[in-house]
């Protein structure tokens, strides 16, 4: 997504950056929720020495309950906005899905993949997903060009 915005000409770049604010904020909100929980977990204490520890634990519990709702709402926003990359431009979803699936290939190669599976089947499992997603994305880009006149050059202002 950022590479798409960076490749665009300056007038389009500003437009796409403005459109990307809500998806990026939604994803940051969702990713920041666990980071908030880490310092709060340090307040956990099994034995309460006095009333102040009890009140601190009770307020922490109430904050965790609020944070649970916050995380659920952040997840809703992420699905609603972050995964609606077509709001930036209609060609971003096929580019993004293709890039993400191919980015997983090196991860699969370095993780050891599928032990005990024949080599031919390992290659099929490794490349089957990215190739099929790339094919579907190519068909989507072709359809957008044919029916709506959307091209990468037009999107990037070139």
C-alpha positions as a printed Julia matrix, in Angstrom:
158×3 Matrix{Float64}:
   0.0     0.0     0.0
   2.78    2.42    0.9
   4.72    1.46   -2.23
   1.63    2.24   -4.3
   1.3     5.66   -2.67
   5.02    6.37   -3.05
   4.94    5.45   -6.76
   2.09    7.87   -7.48
   2.65   11.41   -8.73
   2.44   14.17   -6.08
  -1.23   15.2    -6.61
  -2.38   11.58   -6.48
   0.03   10.81   -3.63
  -1.63   13.41   -1.38
  -5.08   12.11   -2.27
  -4.12    8.49   -1.54
  -2.42    9.46    1.72
  -5.59   11.22    2.86
  -7.65    8.16    1.97
  -5.24    5.84    3.83
  -5.49    7.62    7.19
  -8.56    5.77    8.47
  -7.35    2.26    7.53
  -3.92    2.92    9.06
  -5.36    4.38   12.29
  -7.67    1.4    12.64
  -4.78   -1.04   12.27
  -2.6     0.92   14.71
  -5.43    0.93   17.23
  -5.82   -2.8    16.95
  -2.08   -3.42   17.22
  -1.63   -1.03   20.17
  -4.22   -2.76   22.37
  -1.9    -5.58   23.56
   0.83   -3.03   24.24
  -1.46   -1.27   26.7
  -2.1    -4.54   28.54
   1.58   -5.25   29.28
   2.13   -2.52   31.9
  -1.27   -3.22   33.42
  -0.41   -6.86   33.92
   2.47   -5.78   36.18
  -0.12   -4.59   38.69
  -1.36   -8.13   39.18
  -0.9    -9.26   42.77
  -2.28  -12.4    44.33
  -2.38  -11.22   47.95
  -3.84   -7.86   48.82
  -2.09   -6.28   51.79
  -4.58   -3.49   52.34
  -7.51   -1.62   50.9
  -5.33    0.31   48.44
  -4.13   -2.86   46.72
  -7.72   -4.06   46.5
  -8.83   -0.75   44.94
  -5.89   -0.82   42.52
  -6.78   -4.38   41.49
 -10.47   -3.48   41.11
  -9.69   -0.41   38.99
  -7.3    -2.51   36.88
 -10.03   -5.1    36.36
 -12.49   -2.4    35.28
  -9.9    -0.97   32.92
  -9.3    -4.43   31.43
 -13.04   -4.8    30.84
 -13.11   -1.42   29.11
 -10.03   -2.42   27.13
 -11.75   -5.61   25.99
 -14.54   -3.51   24.47
 -11.92   -1.17   23.02
 -10.13   -4.13   21.39
 -13.4    -5.48   19.98
 -14.25   -2.08   18.53
 -10.7    -1.77   17.18
 -11.11   -5.13   15.46
 -14.39   -3.97   13.96
 -12.71   -0.79   12.69
  -9.79   -2.77   11.27
 -12.09   -5.06    9.32
 -14.27   -2.16    8.21
 -11.53    0.26    7.22
  -8.1    -1.39    7.06
  -9.26   -4.22    4.87
 -11.18   -1.83    2.64
  -8.09   -0.77    0.77
 -10.24   -0.07   -2.27
 -11.11    3.19   -0.52
  -7.56    4.31   -1.36
  -7.82    3.14   -4.98
  -9.6     0.24   -6.66
  -6.32   -1.35   -7.78
  -4.78   -1.54   -4.29
  -6.6    -4.74   -3.13
  -5.26   -6.98   -5.91
  -1.76   -5.54   -5.46
  -1.86   -5.93   -1.69
  -3.19   -9.48   -1.66
  -0.61  -10.55   -4.24
   2.24   -8.95   -2.29
   1.12  -10.48    1.02
   0.8   -14.01   -0.37
   4.2   -13.87   -2.07
   5.76  -12.41    1.09
   4.77  -15.6     2.89
   6.77  -17.82    0.49
  10.18  -17.0     2.05
   8.68  -17.5     5.51
   7.49  -20.96    4.5
  10.86  -21.77    2.95
  12.81  -20.81    6.07
  10.41  -22.38    8.56
  11.02  -25.91    7.37
   7.69  -26.17    5.6
   6.14  -29.6     5.5
   8.4   -32.36    6.86
   7.69  -35.82    5.56
   5.79  -34.59    2.51
   7.09  -35.53   -0.95
   9.06  -32.77   -2.72
   6.54  -32.33   -5.55
   3.71  -31.86   -3.07
   5.82  -29.42   -1.03
   6.33  -27.25   -4.12
   2.61  -27.41   -4.9
   1.72  -26.43   -1.33
   4.3   -23.66   -1.32
   3.43  -22.1    -4.67
  -0.22  -23.08   -5.1
  -1.66  -20.34   -2.9
   0.43  -17.44   -4.23
  -0.04  -18.5    -7.85
  -3.82  -18.84   -7.51
  -4.12  -15.49   -5.68
  -1.94  -13.85   -8.33
  -4.15  -15.29  -11.07
  -7.33  -14.05   -9.43
  -5.77  -10.62   -8.83
  -4.68  -10.47  -12.47
  -8.26  -11.25  -13.54
  -9.56   -8.52  -11.24
  -7.11   -5.96  -12.65
  -8.04   -7.01  -16.17
 -11.74   -6.65  -15.38
 -11.2    -3.21  -13.83
  -9.29   -2.1   -16.93
 -11.81   -3.49  -19.39
 -15.05   -2.39  -17.7
 -14.01    0.75  -15.84
 -10.87    1.97  -17.62
  -8.73    1.74  -14.47
  -5.05    1.2   -15.15
  -1.92    1.36  -13.01
  -0.59    4.24  -15.08
  -3.79    6.2   -14.56
  -3.8     5.44  -10.83
  -0.2     6.54  -10.43
  -0.74    9.64  -12.58
   1.86    8.63  -15.16
